[in-house]
Amino acid sequence: MTVLNTNPSPPPSPSAPPAPEEVETVEGSEAFEDEAVGGRRSPLRRCIVTATVADRDGMIRFAVSPEGRVVPDLEGSLPGRGMWVTAQRDVLDKAVAKNLFAKAARRKVRVDPALADLVEVLLKRRCLDTLGLGRRAGVAVAGFEKVREALRSAKPGVLIAASDGAQDGRAKMRALAGEAPVVELFDSADLGHAFGRDHAVHAMLAPGRLAGRFRAECRRYAGLRRDDENPRADAGDNGNCGPASAGRATDLTTS
Protein backbone atom coordinates (compact mmCIF):
# COMPACT_ATOMS: atom_id res chain seq x y z
CA MET A 1 0.00 0.00 0.00
CA THR A 2 1.31 3.43 -0.85
CA VAL A 3 0.24 6.57 0.96
CA LEU A 4 1.01 10.08 -0.23
CA ASN A 5 1.05 13.12 2.01
CA THR A 6 1.05 16.81 1.08
CA ASN A 7 2.57 17.65 4.47
CA PRO A 8 5.51 15.26 4.72
CA SER A 9 7.24 14.80 8.05
CA PRO A 10 10.79 16.21 8.57
CA PRO A 11 13.56 14.24 6.90
CA PRO A 12 15.10 11.48 9.02
CA SER A 13 18.48 11.85 10.68
CA PRO A 14 21.54 11.24 8.49
CA SER A 15 22.10 7.55 8.10
CA ALA A 16 24.72 5.29 6.65
CA PRO A 17 23.95 3.82 3.21
CA PRO A 18 23.07 0.13 3.01
CA ALA A 19 25.66 -2.37 1.87
CA PRO A 20 26.26 -2.24 -1.89
CA GLU A 21 24.77 -5.66 -2.46
CA GLU A 22 21.43 -4.44 -1.04
CA VAL A 23 21.16 -1.47 -3.41
CA GLU A 24 19.42 -1.77 -6.76
CA THR A 25 21.29 -0.40 -9.72
CA VAL A 26 20.56 2.69 -11.78
CA GLU A 27 20.57 2.77 -15.56
CA GLY A 28 20.84 5.65 -17.98
CA SER A 29 22.45 9.07 -17.64
CA GLU A 30 22.84 8.84 -13.85
CA ALA A 31 24.36 5.35 -13.88
CA PHE A 32 27.89 6.49 -13.03
CA GLU A 33 27.24 9.74 -11.21
CA ASP A 34 29.93 10.64 -8.70
CA GLU A 35 27.30 11.81 -6.21
CA ALA A 36 25.82 8.32 -5.81
CA VAL A 37 26.04 6.89 -2.28
CA GLY A 38 26.74 3.19 -1.87
CA GLY A 39 28.38 2.64 -5.24
CA ARG A 40 28.42 4.60 -8.50
CA ARG A 41 25.40 2.73 -9.85
CA SER A 42 23.39 3.17 -6.65
CA PRO A 43 20.01 5.00 -6.64
CA LEU A 44 20.93 6.62 -3.31
CA ARG A 45 21.88 10.29 -3.06
CA ARG A 46 22.82 12.59 -0.18
CA CYS A 47 20.85 15.80 0.36
CA ILE A 48 23.17 18.83 0.40
CA VAL A 49 20.99 20.45 3.09
CA THR A 50 20.12 17.70 5.57
CA ALA A 51 22.86 15.17 4.69
CA THR A 52 20.08 12.58 4.59
CA VAL A 53 20.72 9.61 2.31
CA ALA A 54 17.63 8.60 0.34
CA ASP A 55 16.45 7.21 -2.97
CA ARG A 56 16.80 9.75 -5.79
CA ASP A 57 13.08 9.39 -6.57
CA GLY A 58 12.33 11.47 -3.47
CA MET A 59 14.87 14.15 -4.29
CA ILE A 60 15.49 16.91 -6.82
CA ARG A 61 18.71 17.08 -8.81
CA PHE A 62 20.24 20.45 -9.63
CA ALA A 63 23.11 21.27 -11.95
CA VAL A 64 25.10 24.38 -12.83
CA SER A 65 24.61 25.84 -16.29
CA PRO A 66 27.56 27.07 -18.41
CA GLU A 67 26.59 30.58 -17.26
CA GLY A 68 27.01 29.56 -13.62
CA ARG A 69 23.31 29.44 -12.76
CA VAL A 70 21.76 26.68 -10.64
CA VAL A 71 19.02 24.94 -12.66
CA PRO A 72 16.65 22.09 -11.75
CA ASP A 73 17.36 18.83 -13.57
CA LEU A 74 14.20 16.79 -13.06
CA GLU A 75 15.17 14.29 -15.75
CA GLY A 76 18.61 13.75 -14.21
CA SER A 77 20.24 14.20 -17.62
CA LEU A 78 22.23 17.43 -17.44
CA PRO A 79 26.01 17.08 -17.42
CA GLY A 80 28.25 18.07 -14.56
CA ARG A 81 28.22 17.55 -10.82
CA GLY A 82 24.75 16.87 -9.47
CA MET A 83 23.47 18.61 -6.34
CA TRP A 84 20.63 16.74 -4.67
CA VAL A 85 17.98 18.25 -2.39
CA THR A 86 15.16 16.45 -0.56
CA ALA A 87 11.86 17.17 -2.32
CA GLN A 88 10.43 19.38 0.42
CA ARG A 89 9.88 23.11 0.06
CA ASP A 90 11.38 24.08 3.41
CA VAL A 91 14.54 22.13 2.64
CA LEU A 92 14.93 23.70 -0.79
CA ASP A 93 14.20 27.16 0.64
CA LYS A 94 17.04 26.64 3.11
CA ALA A 95 19.39 25.62 0.31
CA VAL A 96 18.54 28.85 -1.53
CA ALA A 97 18.66 31.14 1.50
CA LYS A 98 22.05 29.87 2.65
CA ASN A 99 23.37 29.34 -0.88
CA LEU A 100 24.36 25.79 -0.06
CA PHE A 101 24.61 25.14 -3.80
CA ALA A 102 27.88 27.09 -3.93
CA LYS A 103 29.36 24.88 -1.25
CA ALA A 104 28.16 21.72 -2.99
CA ALA A 105 29.37 22.91 -6.41
CA ARG A 106 32.68 24.12 -4.94
CA ARG A 107 32.40 27.31 -6.93
CA LYS A 108 30.54 30.57 -7.11
CA VAL A 109 27.03 30.08 -8.55
CA ARG A 110 23.92 32.16 -9.11
CA VAL A 111 20.67 31.00 -7.51
CA ASP A 112 17.20 32.32 -8.36
CA PRO A 113 15.44 33.33 -5.10
CA ALA A 114 12.23 31.86 -6.55
CA LEU A 115 13.84 28.50 -7.34
CA ALA A 116 11.35 26.55 -5.20
CA ASP A 117 8.43 28.12 -7.07
CA LEU A 118 9.99 27.15 -10.40
CA VAL A 119 10.50 23.55 -9.29
CA GLU A 120 6.90 23.39 -8.05
CA VAL A 121 5.59 24.52 -11.44
CA LEU A 122 7.80 22.06 -13.30
CA LEU A 123 6.80 19.14 -11.08
CA LYS A 124 3.11 19.93 -11.47
CA ARG A 125 3.57 19.99 -15.25
CA ARG A 126 5.32 16.61 -15.14
CA CYS A 127 2.45 15.08 -13.17
CA LEU A 128 -0.21 16.36 -15.57
CA ASP A 129 1.88 15.48 -18.63
CA THR A 130 2.09 11.92 -17.33
CA LEU A 131 -1.71 11.80 -17.12
CA GLY A 132 -1.94 13.12 -20.67
CA LEU A 133 0.47 10.46 -21.82
CA GLY A 134 -1.68 7.84 -20.11
CA ARG A 135 -4.75 9.15 -21.91
CA ARG A 136 -3.02 8.92 -25.29
CA ALA A 137 -1.74 5.44 -24.47
CA GLY A 138 -5.24 4.28 -23.54
CA VAL A 139 -4.40 3.51 -19.90
CA ALA A 140 -6.09 6.56 -18.34
CA VAL A 141 -9.76 7.54 -18.37
CA ALA A 142 -11.70 10.52 -17.03
CA GLY A 143 -15.34 11.23 -16.24
CA PHE A 144 -17.66 9.84 -13.58
CA GLU A 145 -19.24 7.09 -15.67
CA LYS A 146 -16.02 5.95 -17.37
CA VAL A 147 -14.10 5.84 -14.10
CA ARG A 148 -16.92 4.07 -12.27
CA GLU A 149 -17.15 1.44 -15.00
CA ALA A 150 -13.37 0.99 -15.01
CA LEU A 151 -13.29 0.58 -11.23
CA ARG A 152 -15.99 -2.08 -11.39
CA SER A 153 -14.17 -4.09 -14.03
CA ALA A 154 -10.50 -3.75 -13.06
CA LYS A 155 -8.16 -2.84 -10.23
CA PRO A 156 -6.91 0.75 -10.56
CA GLY A 157 -3.27 1.77 -10.45
CA VAL A 158 -4.15 5.25 -9.18
CA LEU A 159 -7.49 6.97 -8.62
CA ILE A 160 -7.36 10.75 -9.18
CA ALA A 161 -10.01 13.05 -7.72
CA ALA A 162 -10.23 16.80 -8.31
CA SER A 163 -9.62 18.71 -5.09
CA ASP A 164 -12.62 20.93 -5.81
CA GLY A 165 -14.98 18.07 -6.71
CA ALA A 166 -18.16 17.31 -4.77
CA GLN A 167 -17.53 15.27 -1.64
CA ASP A 168 -20.29 12.74 -2.30
CA GLY A 169 -18.98 11.86 -5.77
CA ARG A 170 -15.43 11.50 -4.49
CA ALA A 171 -16.64 9.28 -1.66
CA LYS A 172 -18.44 6.97 -4.10
CA MET A 173 -15.27 6.54 -6.13
CA ARG A 174 -13.17 5.90 -3.04
CA ALA A 175 -15.55 3.14 -2.00
CA LEU A 176 -15.12 1.43 -5.37
CA ALA A 177 -11.33 1.88 -5.40
CA GLY A 178 -10.67 -0.11 -2.23
CA GLU A 179 -7.01 0.09 -1.20
CA ALA A 180 -5.82 1.77 -4.42
CA PRO A 181 -3.82 5.00 -4.01
CA VAL A 182 -5.83 8.19 -4.39
CA VAL A 183 -4.36 11.51 -5.53
CA GLU A 184 -6.18 14.76 -4.77
CA LEU A 185 -3.50 17.31 -5.62
CA PHE A 186 -5.12 18.89 -8.68
CA ASP A 187 -8.32 20.82 -9.31
CA SER A 188 -10.85 20.04 -12.00
CA ALA A 189 -9.34 22.56 -14.44
CA ASP A 190 -5.90 20.92 -14.10
CA LEU A 191 -7.32 17.46 -14.72
CA GLY A 192 -9.44 18.72 -17.60
CA HIS A 193 -6.36 20.15 -19.29
CA ALA A 194 -4.57 16.80 -18.98
CA PHE A 195 -7.52 15.02 -20.62
CA GLY A 196 -8.18 17.59 -23.34
CA ARG A 197 -11.42 18.97 -21.91
CA ASP A 198 -12.62 21.97 -19.93
CA HIS A 199 -12.65 20.14 -16.64
CA ALA A 200 -12.57 16.68 -15.09
CA VAL A 201 -13.38 15.63 -11.54
CA HIS A 202 -12.65 11.90 -11.66
CA ALA A 203 -9.83 10.08 -13.43
CA MET A 204 -8.03 6.77 -13.19
CA LEU A 205 -4.70 5.33 -14.32
CA ALA A 206 -4.46 1.60 -14.93
CA PRO A 207 -1.74 -0.33 -13.06
CA GLY A 208 1.66 -0.25 -14.72
CA ARG A 209 4.75 1.79 -15.30
CA LEU A 210 2.94 5.08 -15.93
CA ALA A 211 0.95 4.75 -12.72
CA GLY A 212 4.15 4.20 -10.77
CA ARG A 213 5.78 7.17 -12.47
CA PHE A 214 2.76 9.36 -11.75
CA ARG A 215 2.75 8.44 -8.07
CA ALA A 216 6.47 9.16 -7.75
CA GLU A 217 6.10 12.58 -9.40
CA CYS A 218 3.12 13.36 -7.17
CA ARG A 219 5.18 12.63 -4.06
CA ARG A 220 7.80 15.15 -5.15
CA TYR A 221 5.19 17.70 -6.18
CA ALA A 222 3.35 17.33 -2.86
CA GLY A 223 6.55 18.14 -1.01
CA LEU A 224 7.13 21.33 -3.02
CA ARG A 225 3.59 22.74 -2.85
CA ARG A 226 3.00 25.77 -0.68
CA ASP A 227 0.78 25.07 2.34
CA ASP A 228 -1.76 27.67 1.21
CA GLU A 229 -2.18 25.81 -2.08
CA ASN A 230 -3.44 22.64 -0.44
CA PRO A 231 -7.18 22.77 -1.25
CA ARG A 232 -9.68 22.23 1.54
CA ALA A 233 -13.20 21.21 0.65
CA ASP A 234 -14.04 21.04 4.35
CA ALA A 235 -12.30 20.92 7.71
CA GLY A 236 -11.50 17.24 7.29
CA ASP A 237 -9.90 17.38 3.86
CA ASN A 238 -6.45 18.93 3.56
CA GLY A 239 -5.67 17.81 0.05
CA ASN A 240 -3.79 14.71 1.13
CA CYS A 241 -3.48 11.61 -0.96
CA GLY A 242 -3.79 8.07 0.28
CA PRO A 243 -5.53 4.74 -0.07
CA ALA A 244 -9.19 5.08 -0.93
CA SER A 245 -10.32 3.32 2.22
CA ALA A 246 -8.37 5.65 4.49
CA GLY A 247 -10.40 8.77 3.79
CA ARG A 248 -7.30 10.92 4.12
CA ALA A 249 -3.60 10.20 4.36
CA THR A 250 -1.55 10.59 7.50
CA ASP A 251 1.86 9.37 6.42
CA LEU A 252 4.21 8.83 3.51
CA THR A 253 5.10 5.17 3.45
CA THR A 254 5.48 2.22 1.15
CA SER A 255 4.74 -1.30 2.30
C-alpha positions in Angstrom: 0.0 0.0 0.0 1.3 3.4 -0.9 0.2 6.6 1.0 1.0 10.1 -0.2 1.1 13.1 2.0 1.0 16.8 1.1 2.6 17.6 4.5 5.5 15.3 4.7 7.2 14.8 8.1 10.8 16.2 8.6 13.6 14.2 6.9 15.1 11.5 9.0 18.5 11.9 10.7 21.5 11.2 8.5 22.1 7.5 8.1 24.7 5.3 6.6 23.9 3.8 3.2 23.1 0.1 3.0 25.7 -2.4 1.9 26.3 -2.2 -1.9 24.8 -5.7 -2.5 21.4 -4.4 -1.0 21.2 -1.5 -3.4 19.4 -1.8 -6.8 21.3 -0.4 -9.7 20.6 2.7 -11.8 20.6 2.8 -15.6 20.8 5.7 -18.0 22.5 9.1 -17.6 22.8 8.8 -13.9 24.4 5.4 -13.9 27.9 6.5 -13.0 27.2 9.7 -11.2 29.9 10.6 -8.7 27.3 11.8 -6.2 25.8 8.3 -5.8 26.0 6.9 -2.3 26.7 3.2 -1.9 28.4 2.6 -5.2 28.4 4.6 -8.5 25.4 2.7 -9.8 23.4 3.2 -6.7 20.0 5.0 -6.6 20.9 6.6 -3.3 21.9 10.3 -3.1 22.8 12.6 -0.2 20.8 15.8 0.4 23.2 18.8 0.4 21.0 20.4 3.1 20.1 17.7 5.6 22.9 15.2 4.7 20.1 12.6 4.6 20.7 9.6 2.3 17.6 8.6 0.3 16.5 7.2 -3.0 16.8 9.8 -5.8 13.1 9.4 -6.6 12.3 11.5 -3.5 14.9 14.2 -4.3 15.5 16.9 -6.8 18.7 17.1 -8.8 20.2 20.5 -9.6 23.1 21.3 -11.9 25.1 24.4 -12.8 24.6 25.8 -16.3 27.6 27.1 -18.4 26.6 30.6 -17.3 27.0 29.6 -13.6 23.3 29.4 -12.8 21.8 26.7 -10.6 19.0 24.9 -12.7 16.7 22.1 -11.8 17.4 18.8 -13.6 14.2 16.8 -13.1 15.2 14.3 -15.7 18.6 13.7 -14.2 20.2 14.2 -17.6 22.2 17.4 -17.4 26.0 17.1 -17.4 28.2 18.1 -14.6 28.2 17.6 -10.8 24.7 16.9 -9.5 23.5 18.6 -6.3 20.6 16.7 -4.7 18.0 18.2 -2.4 15.2 16.4 -0.6 11.9 17.2 -2.3 10.4 19.4 0.4 9.9 23.1 0.1 11.4 24.1 3.4 14.5 22.1 2.6 14.9 23.7 -0.8 14.2 27.2 0.6 17.0 26.6 3.1 19.4 25.6 0.3 18.5 28.8 -1.5 18.7 31.1 1.5 22.1 29.9 2.7 23.4 29.3 -0.9 24.4 25.8 -0.1 24.6 25.1 -3.8 27.9 27.1 -3.9 29.4 24.9 -1.2 28.2 21.7 -3.0 29.4 22.9 -6.4 32.7 24.1 -4.9 32.4 27.3 -6.9 30.5 30.6 -7.1 27.0 30.1 -8.6 23.9 32.2 -9.1 20.7 31.0 -7.5 17.2 32.3 -8.4 15.4 33.3 -5.1 12.2 31.9 -6.5 13.8 28.5 -7.3 11.4 26.5 -5.2 8.4 28.1 -7.1 10.0 27.2 -10.4 10.5 23.6 -9.3 6.9 23.4 -8.0 5.6 24.5 -11.4 7.8 22.1 -13.3 6.8 19.1 -11.1 3.1 19.9 -11.5 3.6 20.0 -15.2 5.3 16.6 -15.1 2.4 15.1 -13.2 -0.2 16.4 -15.6 1.9 15.5 -18.6 2.1 11.9 -17.3 -1.7 11.8 -17.1 -1.9 13.1 -20.7 0.5 10.5 -21.8 -1.7 7.8 -20.1 -4.8 9.1 -21.9 -3.0 8.9 -25.3 -1.7 5.4 -24.5 -5.2 4.3 -23.5 -4.4 3.5 -19.9 -6.1 6.6 -18.3 -9.8 7.5 -18.4 -11.7 10.5 -17.0 -15.3 11.2 -16.2 -17.7 9.8 -13.6 -19.2 7.1 -15.7 -16.0 6.0 -17.4 -14.1 5.8 -14.1 -16.9 4.1 -12.3 -17.1 1.4 -15.0 -13.4 1.0 -15.0 -13.3 0.6 -11.2 -16.0 -2.1 -11.4 -14.2 -4.1 -14.0 -10.5 -3.8 -13.1 -8.2 -2.8 -10.2 -6.9 0.7 -10.6 -3.3 1.8 -10.5 -4.2 5.2 -9.2 -7.5 7.0 -8.6 -7.4 10.7 -9.2 -10.0 13.0 -7.7 -10.2 16.8 -8.3 -9.6 18.7 -5.1 -12.6 20.9 -5.8 -15.0 18.1 -6.7 -18.2 17.3 -4.8 -17.5 15.3 -1.6 -20.3 12.7 -2.3 -19.0 11.9 -5.8 -15.4 11.5 -4.5 -16.6 9.3 -1.7 -18.4 7.0 -4.1 -15.3 6.5 -6.1 -13.2 5.9 -3.0 -15.6 3.1 -2.0 -15.1 1.4 -5.4 -11.3 1.9 -5.4 -10.7 -0.1 -2.2 -7.0 0.1 -1.2 -5.8 1.8 -4.4 -3.8 5.0 -4.0 -5.8 8.2 -4.4 -4.4 11.5 -5.5 -6.2 14.8 -4.8 -3.5 17.3 -5.6 -5.1 18.9 -8.7 -8.3 20.8 -9.3 -10.9 20.0 -12.0 -9.3 22.6 -14.4 -5.9 20.9 -14.1 -7.3 17.5 -14.7 -9.4 18.7 -17.6 -6.4 20.1 -19.3 -4.6 16.8 -19.0 -7.5 15.0 -20.6 -8.2 17.6 -23.3 -11.4 19.0 -21.9 -12.6 22.0 -19.9 -12.7 20.1 -16.6 -12.6 16.7 -15.1 -13.4 15.6 -11.5 -12.7 11.9 -11.7 -9.8 10.1 -13.4 -8.0 6.8 -13.2 -4.7 5.3 -14.3 -4.5 1.6 -14.9 -1.7 -0.3 -13.1 1.7 -0.3 -14.7 4.8 1.8 -15.3 2.9 5.1 -15.9 0.9 4.8 -12.7 4.2 4.2 -10.8 5.8 7.2 -12.5 2.8 9.4 -11.7 2.8 8.4 -8.1 6.5 9.2 -7.8 6.1 12.6 -9.4 3.1 13.4 -7.2 5.2 12.6 -4.1 7.8 15.1 -5.2 5.2 17.7 -6.2 3.4 17.3 -2.9 6.6 18.1 -1.0 7.1 21.3 -3.0 3.6 22.7 -2.8 3.0 25.8 -0.7 0.8 25.1 2.3 -1.8 27.7 1.2 -2.2 25.8 -2.1 -3.4 22.6 -0.4 -7.2 22.8 -1.3 -9.7 22.2 1.5 -13.2 21.2 0.6 -14.0 21.0 4.3 -12.3 20.9 7.7 -11.5 17.2 7.3 -9.9 17.4 3.9 -6.4 18.9 3.6 -5.7 17.8 0.1 -3.8 14.7 1.1 -3.5 11.6 -1.0 -3.8 8.1 0.3 -5.5 4.7 -0.1 -9.2 5.1 -0.9 -10.3 3.3 2.2 -8.4 5.7 4.5 -10.4 8.8 3.8 -7.3 10.9 4.1 -3.6 10.2 4.4 -1.6 10.6 7.5 1.9 9.4 6.4 4.2 8.8 3.5 5.1 5.2 3.5 5.5 2.2 1.1 4.7 -1.3 2.3 
